[in-house]
Amino acid sequence: MLPPSQQNIDWLSHIKSGKPFNVVFDEASKKFNDEGWLFDRDPMGTIKAGETYTVTYNPHLGWTAKGFNENSGIVIQSISQGLLPDNSHINIWGRGFVFNRLGELFDYDFGLVGHIYLVDSGILTQDLPNKQSTHLGNITTLELNKSYNISTIKSQPIPASFGNKNSYFQVFKVNNLTPGIKYMLTLTYPLGTNVSYTIQ
């Protein structure tokens, strides 16, 4: 279920406005195992369960979607033609989905596979006010059920185990986690190599 802050959104109007939105396939992994590329037998083709895809609609250009491509193993952006939001359709890389007013996303083969979320376009850097200083440098606080574009920086000293002084990094924490509850965090790297992360 979507958080209360996103339950009253007019998703049709938002999509038709051309504003970006995130499609999170958080329900798909409950329906099938999508580990590994299975070619024409892959459940949702090049779309991977558990991943987040940023989508925009333009009536002249079609659907632009950016996210992890299971075939190539990298993040790509591609435009697809066909299907209309007026018919409650979303097109991601040629695969059609149906959305409802609650922001739920349905696949024709597997039923409920995900949800639509607003895109938070803010760039999280060290000049944001919601940070505190620790031995890891500045920590930025994130909220649950939101999407963020995170810019890495190299202007703060960090322990040697995290990298040298020329390494780019970002440290953040998530508030209001409940012990015993399973949470899912999707990290997408649009650029760069030798990327790693640590959870503490």
C-alpha positions in Angstrom: 0.0 0.0 0.0 1.2 3.5 -0.8 2.0 5.9 2.1 -0.8 8.3 3.1 1.0 11.2 1.5 0.6 9.6 -2.0 -2.9 7.9 -1.6 -4.9 10.9 -2.9 -2.8 11.7 -6.0 -4.6 11.9 -9.3 -2.2 9.6 -11.1 -3.8 10.0 -14.5 -3.4 13.7 -14.4 0.2 13.4 -13.1 1.2 11.0 -15.9 -0.4 13.1 -18.6 1.3 16.2 -17.4 4.6 14.8 -18.5 6.1 14.8 -14.9 8.3 11.9 -14.1 7.1 9.1 -11.8 8.7 6.0 -10.4 7.4 2.5 -11.0 8.6 0.2 -8.2 8.1 -3.5 -8.9 7.9 -4.3 -5.2 5.2 -6.9 -5.6 6.7 -8.8 -8.5 9.3 -10.7 -6.5 6.4 -12.3 -4.5 5.0 -13.7 -7.7 8.1 -15.3 -9.3 11.9 -15.7 -9.1 13.5 -13.1 -11.4 17.1 -13.9 -10.6 19.2 -14.2 -13.8 18.4 -13.5 -17.4 16.2 -16.2 -19.0 16.0 -14.7 -22.5 12.5 -15.2 -23.9 11.4 -17.1 -20.8 12.2 -14.2 -18.5 8.9 -13.3 -16.6 8.8 -9.6 -17.5 11.4 -9.5 -20.3 14.2 -7.1 -19.6 12.3 -5.5 -16.7 13.5 -6.9 -13.4 11.4 -7.6 -10.3 12.3 -5.5 -7.3 13.8 -2.7 -9.4 12.6 1.0 -9.8 12.0 2.6 -13.2 11.6 6.3 -13.7 9.0 6.9 -16.4 7.7 10.0 -18.3 4.9 10.2 -20.9 4.8 12.5 -23.9 1.8 12.2 -26.3 4.1 12.9 -29.2 7.2 10.9 -28.2 5.6 8.1 -26.2 6.9 6.6 -23.0 10.5 7.2 -21.8 11.7 4.7 -19.1 15.0 4.6 -17.3 16.1 1.7 -15.1 17.9 -1.6 -14.8 17.9 -3.7 -18.0 18.1 -7.4 -17.0 19.5 -8.5 -20.4 22.4 -6.0 -20.6 22.9 -5.8 -16.8 23.1 -2.0 -16.8 20.8 1.0 -16.4 19.5 2.2 -19.7 16.9 4.7 -21.0 14.6 3.9 -23.8 11.5 5.2 -25.5 8.5 3.0 -26.4 5.5 3.8 -28.5 1.9 2.7 -28.0 -0.7 2.5 -25.1 -2.4 5.5 -23.6 -2.7 6.7 -20.0 -6.3 7.5 -20.7 -6.9 3.8 -20.8 -5.0 3.3 -17.5 -2.0 2.0 -19.4 1.7 2.4 -18.8 4.3 1.2 -21.3 7.8 0.3 -20.1 10.1 -0.9 -22.8 7.2 -2.3 -24.8 5.6 -4.2 -22.0 2.1 -2.9 -21.0 0.9 -2.5 -17.5 -2.4 -1.2 -16.0 -2.6 1.3 -13.1 -5.5 2.3 -10.9 -6.3 5.3 -8.8 -4.5 3.9 -5.8 -1.2 3.8 -7.7 -1.2 0.0 -8.0 0.4 -1.5 -11.1 -0.9 -4.7 -12.7 0.7 -7.0 -15.3 -1.5 -8.9 -17.7 0.2 -12.2 -16.8 1.0 -11.8 -13.1 -1.6 -9.4 -11.7 -0.4 -6.9 -9.0 3.4 -6.4 -9.6 4.2 -2.9 -8.2 3.2 0.6 -7.3 3.6 4.1 -8.7 5.5 6.7 -6.6 6.2 10.4 -7.0 9.8 11.3 -7.9 11.6 13.5 -5.3 13.9 15.4 -7.6 16.0 16.9 -4.8 19.8 16.3 -5.0 21.1 15.2 -1.6 24.4 16.9 -1.0 26.2 18.2 2.0 24.5 21.6 1.9 21.2 20.1 3.0 20.0 21.1 6.5 18.9 17.6 7.6 22.4 16.3 8.3 24.5 15.6 11.3 28.2 15.2 11.7 29.7 11.8 12.7 33.0 10.0 12.4 31.8 9.1 8.8 31.4 12.7 7.9 27.9 14.2 7.2 24.9 11.9 7.4 21.8 12.8 5.4 18.5 11.5 6.7 16.1 9.8 4.3 12.4 9.0 4.8 10.7 5.7 4.0 8.7 5.3 0.7 10.5 8.1 -1.2 12.9 8.1 -4.1 16.0 10.2 -4.0 18.7 11.2 -6.5 21.9 11.1 -4.4 25.1 12.9 -5.5 28.4 11.5 -4.1 31.0 13.8 -2.8 34.7 13.6 -1.8 35.2 16.7 0.4 34.9 14.9 3.8 37.4 12.6 5.4 36.2 9.0 5.8 37.8 5.8 7.4 40.4 4.1 5.2 38.1 1.0 5.0 35.6 3.1 3.0 38.2 4.4 0.5 41.0 6.9 0.1 40.6 10.7 0.1 39.9 10.8 -3.6 36.9 8.4 -3.3 33.4 9.8 -3.8 30.8 8.8 -1.2 27.6 9.6 0.5 26.4 8.5 4.0 22.8 8.4 4.8 20.4 6.9 7.3 16.7 5.9 7.2 14.5 6.9 10.1 11.5 5.1 11.7 12.5 1.5 11.0 10.8 -1.1 13.1 12.8 -4.1 14.3 11.6 -7.4 12.8 10.1 -5.8 9.7 11.6 -6.5 6.3 12.5 -3.4 4.3 13.7 -3.2 0.7 16.2 -0.6 -0.6 16.9 -0.3 -4.3 20.1 1.4 -5.4 20.6 2.3 -9.1 23.9 3.6 -10.4 23.5 5.5 -13.7 27.2 6.1 -14.1 30.6 4.9 -12.8 32.4 1.7 -12.1 33.8 0.1 -9.0 30.7 1.1 -7.0 30.1 -0.4 -3.6 28.0 0.1 -0.5 27.9 -0.9 3.2 24.9 -1.2 5.5 25.4 -0.8 9.2 
